[in-house]
Amino acid sequence: MKDKPTKPPSPDSVGASDRSEIFWDLRTVTQKTGLSRATIYRYMARGAFPPRRKVGPGRVAWLASEVISWSFSRPVIAR
């Protein structure tokens, strides 16, 4: 019996925990965090922001889950 080729899961079928294990490029990170490119790299140099990952020749990205965790670790401003 011949196996049918499996198709990769669609984004909608991936669970919430799996969905956060995707890579975000710099543009997405700036949009999601509201930080500028310079601020992201400055924070990284201080160890105050998740490290980037090499995902290909001349391409870097951040794990979405790490950026999200960093976002939730930011202090809440009291009213």
Protein Blocks (a to p, Z undefined) as FASTA:
>chain_A
ZZdddddddfklpcfklmmmcccdfklmmmmnopafklmmmmmmnopaccdddfbehiac
ddfklmmmmmmmpccddZZ
